Amino acid sequence: MTERSFILLAFRSMKVVLYYWYSLMEKGLEAFRKCDCGEILVRYEELVATPQQEFDRVSKCLGLTPGTLSSMKITENMRNNKNRQPVTQIDTELKKRVQLINTKVGIVKMQNQISPSDYFKDNADSWLLDAFEQSGYNYPTPYHRLRVLKNILSLIEVNKLMDLGCGGGQIAIALAKEGINVHGVDQSEEMISIAKSELSKQSVQIRDRITFECKPIEAIKVSEKYDAVTAMGLIGYLGNDELLFEIASRSLRDEGYFIVSFRNRLFNLFSISHRTIREVEEGNFNSLVQEASEFYHEISIEEVRLFLSQLHAMSGLLLKDETLLFQSKESPSTKQGISYTSNYEARQTTPKEAIEVANRCGFKALFFRGIHPHFAVPGLNQKLAPQVYNRLSDSLIPLEAKPISLLWSSIFIGVFQKK
């Protein structure tokens, strides 16, 4: 075969492959155009922006006018089509066609997305089992959020507090033991049931300080003003950050405090993961680097000593107790035979974005705390024996109040004051 013939053959083969891929993509797009917006939720593989920005990108990819799709329209569509078949019953072939859209060529991937309420309905027990126990490869983020929250509340005067997205009531009960009166709100009936069950096990003194309410936060009607509002692990499951800040503003007294945890988008710079690739492909990497550069502040000698002492303690613990190195790789929930039936990727926010939305909603940012530190890239975790990575990462806890902690932490807590 001559070189010219080989080139022609390769070119024809490429045309066949491209035509086949294009025809599949067109079928997927046509299937989506024909389906009801309320039946299939359109999203990126991870939520990376506010919903309207996301839907506008989808509209553009589908050749639709920006604004054609929106979370509000989808909600309205679902409300007006109650008798239509639910998402789980959509034709299987239609789902397959829709999922043919390939993100690598700039076309969004569309797939069914379980709602946050359904996620917690299905996984309440698993989530709570993994929330407060550090074993296997599991890192108990809610435990550390509560630890930091208690430290923050010790710095301010709080008598009455509302906990939004209170889950199984662990935060409310812990704060009531500190003498704070707490009203917990969660839309998950399963979580509220667990919270009330846990509350029934407490002393009368603690029970008298706590009330729980099952209700979507959008439906909250404030009858009294609180000294503080907390939202640990909630904001990423909402449509946008403004919603939660506005609810907090209505619920707080003047100069009251809003304490909220965010999934940290800045961490995408350092995770070296598919999220990092996504930021590069969407042209966001440079702006994230610019924001991250603002958090490189000097660490004092005393803080360095605290870090080294913690590192020495953690490494010493691993060397002294070798059972930690040979423990089960399973998470607490898996050990109990309870597995997650679904997954949900919560939205991420950068500290700068949090400050901007706070300003728009009448708050001023006071300070941040980094949660869930990583001493190296997360992919190293499961390449080591269980808990080695997490224990060594905990050596960074003494620096969680430093601005630089926002670079290596996958979550951060922001403290805001109502103006």
N, C-alpha and C positions, 0 to 999 in steps of 0.2 A: 504493500500500500504506500503510495507516495505521500509526501508531507501535505500536499494540497488536499488530497482525498481524505486524509485523516482529519484535517481541520474542518472540512465540509461535513464529515460525519459527526464530529463532536458538536458542531454548530447546530445541525439538525436535531441531534439528541437533546441538546439544551432547549431548543424551541419546543420540543414535545413535552419535556418536563415542566417548563414554564407555562405552557398552555394548560396542562393538566392541573397544575397548582392554581392557576388563575380561574379555571372553571369551577374548581372546588370552592375557592374563595367567593366567587360570585353567587354560588348556590347558598353559601352561608349567609351572605349579605341579603339575598332575596328572602331567605327563610326568616331572617330577623325583621325585614321590612314588613312581612306579612303577619308577624306575630304581634300580640298585644303587649304594650310596654309594661303593663302590670303583671304579665306572666313571666317575663324574663328580666332580671335586673342586670343592667349593663355596667361593667366596671373593669378597671385594670386588674392585673393579677394581685396587686396590692393597691389600696386606696392611697393616693399620693397627693391629692389636692382637695380643695373644697368640692363638694358634689357637683355644683353647677359648672365649674371649670372642667371637671371630668366629663360631664354629659355634653358640654360644648365640643370637647375633643372628639367624643364619639360621634356627634352629629356631623362634624367636619369629615371624619373618616367615611361616614355612610353617605356623604353627599347631601346631607340635610342642612337646612338653615340653622345657625346657632340659636339656641333657645327652644328648638323643636322638642328636645328631650329635657326633662328636669325632674328632680326628686319630687317637687310639688305636683307636677303633672302625673307622674307615676302613681303617687299616693292617691290623687283624685281618680285616676283611671281604675285603680284597684277598688276604690270605694264604690264606683259606679258599675262595677262588673263582678258583684259578689257571687253571681251564679255561674261564672265561668270556671273552667277547670283550674285547680290549684297548680302551682309551679311543679310540684312533685309528680303530677300526672301529665305533664306536657309530653307530646310524642317523642320517644327516645331518639328517633332518627333526626328530628328537628334539633334536639340538643347537640347531637354529633355534628351536624352541619354548622351550627352556630359556633362551635368550638374549633372549627377549622381555621378561623381567622387567626393569623399569625402575628404576634406582637413584634417580631424581629424586623418586619418590613414596614413598621409604622402604623399597622392596623391593630386596633385594640382587640384583645381576646375577650369574648363575651361568655359568661357562664352563670349558672344559677348561683345565687348568693343567699345563704341562710340569714335571717334577720337576727340582730343581737338578742331579741327576746326569745326567739326559738333556740338560739345557741345556748343561752343560760338555762332554758327550760330543759334541754336535753343533757346538759353537762354540769348541772349544779353540784352534784356529789363529787364528780371528778375534780372540778375546779377547786372546791373547798379542801379536799384531801391534799392537793398539791400546793395549796396557798401558804401553808405555814410549816412545812417539814422539808428540811434540807437533806435529801438522800438520793442515791443514784445520781443521775445527771440533772436532777431537778433543782432549780433555784427558786426559793420561796419569796418571790417579789412582794406579795401582799404583807408578809411578815416584816420586811424591811421598810415598806411604805408606812406601816403602823409605827414602827420604831422611830422613824424620822418625824412622823406626824406628832407623836407624843413629845418629842424634843422641841418641835416648833411651838406647840401649844404651851409649853412650860415658859416660853419667852413672852407670851401675851396674856392678857386677862380675858378669860372666856368663861361665862356661866351657862349660856344657852347656845347650843350648836345644832345645826341641821346637817345630816350626812346623806348626800345624794348618791344613789346607787349603793345603798348600804349592804347589799349582798346578804350573807349569812349572819350579819350582826356583830362580827368580831370587833370592828372598830368601835361601834356604839357601846358595847359592853366594856371594852378596855378603857374608854374615856369616862364612862360612868363610874368606874372604879377610881378614877382620878378626881371625882367630885363634880363632873360636868353633866348637865342635863341634856340629853340627846334625843332628837326626833329623826328616825331613819326612814328613808323613802326609797323604794325599789319597785320597778314594774313587774319583776319576776315573782309570780305566786310561789314558785318552788323555793326561791331564796328567802322570801318573807316567812314562809312556813318554817324553814330551818332556823331563821333568826328568832322567831317566837318560841320555838322549841328550846333553843339555847338559853333564851332569857328566862324561861320557866325554871331553869336549874340554878338561877342566881338567887342571892339573898333578897329579902323584901326591900332593903335599902337600895340595892342596885335596880331592881325591877321598877321602883317608884321613879327613877330618874330617866327611864327610857320608854319611848313609844315607837311603834313601827307602823308604817302605812304602805299598802300595796297600791301604787299609782304611777302612771307615766309622769316623768318630771314636768312635761309640758302642761299637765293638768293640775299642777300644784297651785292652790289658792292660799296665799299667805295671810294668816290671821294675826300673826305676831312677828316681831322683828328679832333676828338672832344676832348674837355677838360674832359668830363665825359660821361659815358654810364650808363643808369639805366635800370633795368629789375625788375619791381615789379609784383610778382605773375606769372611769366612766366616759370622759370626754371623747375619747377616740372612737366610741361606738355611736356617737351622735352625728347628725348630718353636718354640723359645723360648730366651731368653737363659740361663736357669738351666742348661740342658744343657751348654753350653760351659764355664761357670764351674765346674760340678761336675767335669768332666773335667780342667780345669786344676788344680783343687784336689788331685785324686788324683795328679797328675803332678808337682807341685811340692814341693820341700823346704820346710821351715818358713821363712817370710819370703821365699819366692821371689816372682818377679814375673810377673804376667799382663798382657800388652800386646795389646790388641784394638782393632780398628777397627769403628766403627758407622756406619750410615747415619743422618744427623742429622735427627731429626724436628722439631727446633726450626726448622730451615731452611724448613719449610713456611710459617712466618709471613712470610717475606721473599721467597719465590720467586714469589708472585702467580701461582699455577698451579692446575691442577685439584686438587692436594693441599691448597692453601690453602682452596679451596671445600669440600673434604671435611671439613677440620677445623672449619670454621664450621658446616656442616650437622650434624655429629655432636656439636656442643656442646663441642668441645675447645679452641677458639681462646683463650678467656679464661685457661684454666689454662696454656697454652703461653706466653702473653704474660707471665703472672706469673712463670713460671720464667725466661723470657728477661731480665726486668728485673733479675735477680740478677747478670747478667754484665756490666752496664755499670760497668766500673771505669776509673779514670783512666789515661790513657796518658802516659807521661813525655815530656819534651822530647826526650830522646835517641832514644826509640822513634819519635817523630814524624819526627825527622830521617832515621832509617833508612827509614821508609815513603816520605818524600818523595824520598830518594835513589833508592830502587828504582823509584818512579813515574817519575822523571826518566830513569832508565836504560831502562826499558821503552818509554816514549813516544819517547825518542831513537832506540832501536833500530828502531822501526816507521817513523819518519820518515827515518832514514838508509838503511835497506835496504828499498826499496819492493817488492822481490820478495816480501816477506812479505805485502804487501797484495794481490798478484795471484796468489798461489799457488792450487793446486787446492783446491776445497772438500771433496774426498773424504777420508775417513779412511784411515789406513795399510792397513787390511784391504781396503777397497774398491779401493784402487789396485792391490792384488795380485789382484784379481778374486775375493776371498773375502768372502762376505756372511753375516750372521747368519741362521740358519734359524729362530730363535725368540727370544723375549724373556722375561725373568723379572724381576719387580719384587721386590727384596729388602725385608724388613721394616725399619722404622725404629725408632730408640730415642732418647730424650732423655737428656742427661747425668744428670738427676735419676733417671730410670728405671735407668740403668746403675749409679748409686751404690746404689740400693735393692737391686737384684739382687746386687750385689757383697757388701753387708752380709749378706744372707740366706745367701750361700754361703761366708762366712768370709773375706772380703777387705775391705781398706780402700782407698778411692780415694786416689791420690796426686796426680795431675794429669791434665789433658786437653790435647790439641793439635788445633787446627782444620786440616782438610785440604780442598783444593779450594775456595779462597775465591772469592767473587763480588763484584765491585765495583759491580754493578748487577743488576737483575732478570735471570734467566737467559734470558728470552725475547729480550733484546737481542742475544744472541750471534750468531745467524744473520741478524740484520739488518745486521751490520757485515761488513767484509771478514774472511776467515778469519784467525784468531789474534789479531785486535785485542782482542777481549773477553778472551780467555784471558791474553794477555800483560799487559794492564792489571790483570787480577785478580791476577796474580802479584806485583804491587806490594804486596799485603797480606801476603805471606809473612813479612816481618820481624815481623809482629804475631801469628803463629800460636800463640805460647805464651801470649798474653793471653786472659783469659776471654771478652772481647768477640768473639774470633775464632769462637766457637761460634755466633754469630748469623749470620754471612755464609758459613759453611762447610757444604757439603752432607754432609761426612763428618767424624768426629772420632776420634782415637785416645785411648783411656783407658789409664792405667797404674795397675795395682792390685797390692797386696802381700798375700800370704797371711798371715793373722793367726797 
